[in-house]
């Protein structure tokens, strides 16, 4: 059987970028503060990730507003917070039943903007599709559903591809498909993080890739459009971007550790 994800990992520039990200995460994991305060770092990372994902979806919110409970009533912000709060409970479901986990993520992300009977269900013909990143027309509902099935199948098969490559493909595919129409950005970024946690790349969820994507914001949408092109070069560029975002996020979490050290 062909290992499609392992083939993606062989694309030009991918291995070096993944290796750089792995080294950045390993440096973080070696920080001595994590021996006794890893849960606090994970909590702070989750908050930063929720804020970054909301901003990438067009919201305006600060970390201070989230910390003080004075966050805007913006449904994107509230959806991002709900997703972040429940992410840790979905790891096992993501491993075994990714479609079920995606449905739950959509319920959390879009509860304030989608009718209840449409939550967790792939979009139908004529449904609204949010396009904050300027990705253009999404695939038809039938194509999106077929590709979502294919992605779910890939995720339940064994692969030799690094977790970061798998996570990048998950993120890129979900935002290319926009399977739900609304809330897809929050879902895609959460699914990337779930993949990194469930596949052992970041088992304690200390790194917030969303923060890295926001830091590299000028490159985020162009890299996604490259992925959506379907070319080998485009897919490679997206995975390199995701690797750079993870490395940047690891450095951000390293800064969190240093702040805790200083008290």
N, C-alpha and C positions, 0 to 999 in steps of 0.2 A: 504494500500500500504506500502511495506517495505521501510524504510528510510535507504538505504545502507550506506550513509555517517555518519549517527548517529551511526550505528553499528561499523563503523571504529573508531569513537571517543571513543568507550568503550574499545578499545584494551589496553593491559597492558602498563602502563607508560605514555599513551598519555595525560590523563586528567591533571596529575601533570605538565608535560612539557608545555602544553598549558597554564595552570594557571601561571606558572613562566614567560612565554613570555608576557602574558596579563599584569602582574604586572610591567614588565620592560617598556612596552609601556605606561601604565598609569602614571608611574613616569615621563616619557618624556613629556606626554601631560600636566602635571602639572607645567612644567617649565614656569616661568613668562615671559621669553623673547618671548614666543609664542603669548602673547597677542597683540604684535605689529609687530613681525617679522617672523611670521610663514611662509609667502610666501618665504622669503629668506632661511629659513631652508629647506623648501621643494625643492627649486632650488638646493641647495648644496647637498641635499640627492639624487636628481635625477642625478647629475653629478657623485657623488661617485658610485651610482648604475650602471650607464652606464659603468664606468671604470671597476668596479668589474665584471660585466657580460661579458665584452669583454675579460678580463684576464681569466676568467673561460672557455672561448671558445678558449683559446690558443694565444690570442693577447698579445703584450707587449706595455703598454702605462702607463704613469704616470698622476696623477691628474694635475700637473703643465702643462703638454703638452695640456691637454684638456682645462684648464683655459685660456691659452695664444693663443689658436687656432692653435697650432703647432702640433696637434695630427697626428700620422702616417696616410698614405693613406690606411692602412690595411682595407680591406672591412669589417672585423669583427668589428673594432673600429667604422667605419663610420655607419655600420648597427646598432650598439648598441646606438650610439648617435641619430640616426633617431627614433628608437623605443622609447627612453627616451623622446624625444621632443614631440612626439605625444601621449604618453600614457594617458595623462589627458583628451584627447578628446574622448577616447574609452570607458569610464566608463559605459555610458548608453547602448552602443552597446553590451558591455560584459554582462550586465544584461539580455538583451532581446534576443540577437542573437550571442552567443559565437562563432559559426563557422565563422560568418562574421568578428568578431573582430580578430580571429586567422588568417584568410586570410590576413587581413590588416597588422597585425603584421609581417607576413612572407614577404609581399611586402616590408615593411620597413627594415626588418632585412637582406634580401638576394638580394636586388636590384642590387648589384654589382657583384653577383656571379651566378645568375640564369637567364636563358632566360626569357624575358618578358611574354611569353605565359604560362610559368610554375609557375610564381609567384602567391602565394596564393592558389595553387592547390596541393592536396595530391600527393605524389610521385607515380610513376607508376613502373611497374616491370622493373628491371635492372637499376633504377636510382641510382646515387651515394648517399651514406649515410655517413655523417661525424660522426666520433666516437672519439671525443677528450677525452672523459672520460673512454674509454675502456669498454663500456657496452656490447660489443659483437653484434651478429647479431640481428637486429630489427625484429619485426613481419613482415609478408608479407604485401604488400600493401592492400590486401583485408581485412586482420585482422585488420590492423591499421585503415583503414577507418571505419570498423564496431565499433571498440572500441572508435574512435573519435566521432562517432554518439552517442554512449552510454554515453560518458562523457558529451557531449553537452546537452543531455537530462537530465542528473542528475543536471546540472547547472541551468536549467530552472524550476526545481521542487523545492518545499519547502523542507527544511530540518532543523532538530534541531541541526545539527552538528555545532560546532564553526567555524567561518570563517577561522581560522588558519588551521583547519583540511581540510576544503574544498580546501584551497589554496595549501596545501601540496600535496593533491591527484592530483590536476590539474597539478602541476609542475612535480610530479613523473610520472604521466601517459603520459604526453606529451613527456618527455625525454625517457621513455621506448618505446613509439610508434615511435618517430622520424617521424612524419607523412609527413614532407616535404623533409627530407633527408639532406638539408643544411639550416642552420639558426635555427635549432630546439632549441638549447640551449638558444639563445637570446629570442625566442618566449616563451619558457616554463617559464623562469624567469620573463619575463614581465607579463605573464598570472597570475603567483603567486601574483605579486604585485597588478595587477588589481583586483584580487579577494579580497585581503585584503582591498583595497580602497572601492570597490563597495559594500562590505558587512558590512561596518561601523567599521571595526577593526582599520583602520588607514585612516579616511576619507580625511585628508589633505595631504596624501602621504608624511609623514615626515620620515618614516622608509624605508631603502633600504635593503630588505632581501638579495639582491645580495652581499652586503658588508659582511653580516654575513656568507653566504655560502663560500665566499672567505677566511674569517678569519678562518673558520673551514674546510679549503680546504682539509686536509688529510682525512676527514671523508665524504666529499661530494660524491665522486664517489662510495665508498663502501656502503654508505647508499642508494644510488640510485640502486645499484645492488641488495641490500636487498629488496627494494621495487619491483623491476622487478621480483624477485623470486615468488612473489604472495602469500607468506606465511603470516600468521597473524603476526608472529614475525618480518618478514622483513618489512612489511608495517608499523608496530608500530615503528620500529627503524627509518625509514625514517621520520615519522611525528615528532618524538622526535628530530631528527636532525634539521628539518625545524623550530621547535619551538625554539631550541637553537640558530639557525641562526637569527631568528627574535629578540630574546632577545639581542644578540650581536649587531645587527643593531640598536636597540633602544638605546643601550649604546653609540654607535658611534654618533647617532643624538643628544644624550644628550651632548656629547663632542662638537658638533657643536654649540649648544645653549650656552654652557659655553664660547666658543671662542667668540661668538658674545657679550656676557656680558662683556668680558674683552676689547672689542673694537679692 
